[in-house]
Amino acid sequence: MSSLPEELADVRVKLKANVYFDGKVVSHTIVSADGVRRTVGLIYPGSYTFNTSDAERMDILAGSCRVKLADAMDWTAFAAGTTFHVAAASRFEIAVDSGIAEYLCTFG
């Protein structure tokens, strides 16, 4: 299990939310002092497909989800405190079966 931060210091927050799938996935973009772009958000129950332009590191902060990467045959479960990676110029499916999954996505 990886050690995930409880907070990020010295960041700028974009106040306009990123709202997907009729509000079932919502995030805010944050940019750290060194220019690293991240989003922090919530995923409500359902199954969603995302396309990527940049590589992504997804840290699950709370709750749980299942993920199916573009070339994968099967779904993989991720609980709070775990991380998965998505390749650039790819796609992934993410599903939350119950509750809310909270995440931190780091791009690049």
Contacts in CASP RR format, 6 or more apart in sequence:
PFRMAT RR
TARGET T0000
AUTHOR 0000-0000-0000
METHOD contacts of the structure
MODEL  1
MSSLPEELADVRVKLKANVYFDGKVVSHTIVSADGVRRTVGLIYPGSYTF
NTSDAERMDILAGSCRVKLADAMDWTAFAAGTTFHVAAASRFEIAVDSGI
AEYLCTFG
1 81 0 8 1.000
1 82 0 8 1.000
2 59 0 8 1.000
2 81 0 8 1.000
2 82 0 8 1.000
2 83 0 8 1.000
4 59 0 8 1.000
4 61 0 8 1.000
4 81 0 8 1.000
4 83 0 8 1.000
4 104 0 8 1.000
5 104 0 8 1.000
8 30 0 8 1.000
8 32 0 8 1.000
8 38 0 8 1.000
10 32 0 8 1.000
10 33 0 8 1.000
11 30 0 8 1.000
11 31 0 8 1.000
11 32 0 8 1.000
11 33 0 8 1.000
12 30 0 8 1.000
12 31 0 8 1.000
13 28 0 8 1.000
13 29 0 8 1.000
13 30 0 8 1.000
14 28 0 8 1.000
14 29 0 8 1.000
14 30 0 8 1.000
14 31 0 8 1.000
15 28 0 8 1.000
17 26 0 8 1.000
17 27 0 8 1.000
17 28 0 8 1.000
18 26 0 8 1.000
18 27 0 8 1.000
18 28 0 8 1.000
18 29 0 8 1.000
18 39 0 8 1.000
19 25 0 8 1.000
19 26 0 8 1.000
20 26 0 8 1.000
20 48 0 8 1.000
20 50 0 8 1.000
21 48 0 8 1.000
23 44 0 8 1.000
24 43 0 8 1.000
24 44 0 8 1.000
24 45 0 8 1.000
24 46 0 8 1.000
24 48 0 8 1.000
25 41 0 8 1.000
25 42 0 8 1.000
25 43 0 8 1.000
25 44 0 8 1.000
25 48 0 8 1.000
26 41 0 8 1.000
26 42 0 8 1.000
27 39 0 8 1.000
27 40 0 8 1.000
27 41 0 8 1.000
27 42 0 8 1.000
27 103 0 8 1.000
27 105 0 8 1.000
28 39 0 8 1.000
28 40 0 8 1.000
28 41 0 8 1.000
29 37 0 8 1.000
29 38 0 8 1.000
29 39 0 8 1.000
30 37 0 8 1.000
30 38 0 8 1.000
30 39 0 8 1.000
30 40 0 8 1.000
31 37 0 8 1.000
31 38 0 8 1.000
32 38 0 8 1.000
36 106 0 8 1.000
36 107 0 8 1.000
37 106 0 8 1.000
37 107 0 8 1.000
37 108 0 8 1.000
38 104 0 8 1.000
38 105 0 8 1.000
38 106 0 8 1.000
38 107 0 8 1.000
39 104 0 8 1.000
39 105 0 8 1.000
39 107 0 8 1.000
40 61 0 8 1.000
40 102 0 8 1.000
40 103 0 8 1.000
40 104 0 8 1.000
40 105 0 8 1.000
41 102 0 8 1.000
41 103 0 8 1.000
41 104 0 8 1.000
42 100 0 8 1.000
42 101 0 8 1.000
42 102 0 8 1.000
42 103 0 8 1.000
43 65 0 8 1.000
43 94 0 8 1.000
43 96 0 8 1.000
43 100 0 8 1.000
43 101 0 8 1.000
43 102 0 8 1.000
43 103 0 8 1.000
44 96 0 8 1.000
44 99 0 8 1.000
44 100 0 8 1.000
45 96 0 8 1.000
45 97 0 8 1.000
45 98 0 8 1.000
45 99 0 8 1.000
45 100 0 8 1.000
46 95 0 8 1.000
46 96 0 8 1.000
46 97 0 8 1.000
47 93 0 8 1.000
47 94 0 8 1.000
47 95 0 8 1.000
48 93 0 8 1.000
48 94 0 8 1.000
48 95 0 8 1.000
49 91 0 8 1.000
49 92 0 8 1.000
49 93 0 8 1.000
50 91 0 8 1.000
50 92 0 8 1.000
50 93 0 8 1.000
50 94 0 8 1.000
51 90 0 8 1.000
51 91 0 8 1.000
52 86 0 8 1.000
52 87 0 8 1.000
52 88 0 8 1.000
52 89 0 8 1.000
52 90 0 8 1.000
52 91 0 8 1.000
52 92 0 8 1.000
53 88 0 8 1.000
53 89 0 8 1.000
54 88 0 8 1.000
54 107 0 8 1.000
54 108 0 8 1.000
55 85 0 8 1.000
55 86 0 8 1.000
55 87 0 8 1.000
55 88 0 8 1.000
55 107 0 8 1.000
55 108 0 8 1.000
56 85 0 8 1.000
56 86 0 8 1.000
56 105 0 8 1.000
56 106 0 8 1.000
56 107 0 8 1.000
56 108 0 8 1.000
57 83 0 8 1.000
57 84 0 8 1.000
57 85 0 8 1.000
57 105 0 8 1.000
57 106 0 8 1.000
57 108 0 8 1.000
58 67 0 8 1.000
58 78 0 8 1.000
58 83 0 8 1.000
58 84 0 8 1.000
58 85 0 8 1.000
58 86 0 8 1.000
58 103 0 8 1.000
58 104 0 8 1.000
58 105 0 8 1.000
59 81 0 8 1.000
59 82 0 8 1.000
59 83 0 8 1.000
59 103 0 8 1.000
59 104 0 8 1.000
59 105 0 8 1.000
59 106 0 8 1.000
60 78 0 8 1.000
60 79 0 8 1.000
60 80 0 8 1.000
60 81 0 8 1.000
60 82 0 8 1.000
60 83 0 8 1.000
60 101 0 8 1.000
60 102 0 8 1.000
60 103 0 8 1.000
61 80 0 8 1.000
61 81 0 8 1.000
61 102 0 8 1.000
61 103 0 8 1.000
61 104 0 8 1.000
62 80 0 8 1.000
62 100 0 8 1.000
62 101 0 8 1.000
62 102 0 8 1.000
63 79 0 8 1.000
63 80 0 8 1.000
63 96 0 8 1.000
63 99 0 8 1.000
63 100 0 8 1.000
63 101 0 8 1.000
63 102 0 8 1.000
64 77 0 8 1.000
64 78 0 8 1.000
64 79 0 8 1.000
64 80 0 8 1.000
64 96 0 8 1.000
64 97 0 8 1.000
64 101 0 8 1.000
65 77 0 8 1.000
65 78 0 8 1.000
65 94 0 8 1.000
65 95 0 8 1.000
65 96 0 8 1.000
65 101 0 8 1.000
66 75 0 8 1.000
66 76 0 8 1.000
66 77 0 8 1.000
66 78 0 8 1.000
66 94 0 8 1.000
66 95 0 8 1.000
66 96 0 8 1.000
66 97 0 8 1.000
67 75 0 8 1.000
67 76 0 8 1.000
67 78 0 8 1.000
67 84 0 8 1.000
67 92 0 8 1.000
67 93 0 8 1.000
67 94 0 8 1.000
67 95 0 8 1.000
68 74 0 8 1.000
68 75 0 8 1.000
68 76 0 8 1.000
68 92 0 8 1.000
68 93 0 8 1.000
69 84 0 8 1.000
69 86 0 8 1.000
69 87 0 8 1.000
69 90 0 8 1.000
69 92 0 8 1.000
70 87 0 8 1.000
70 90 0 8 1.000
70 91 0 8 1.000
70 92 0 8 1.000
75 93 0 8 1.000
75 95 0 8 1.000
76 84 0 8 1.000
78 84 0 8 1.000
80 102 0 8 1.000
86 92 0 8 1.000
88 108 0 8 1.000
94 101 0 8 1.000
END
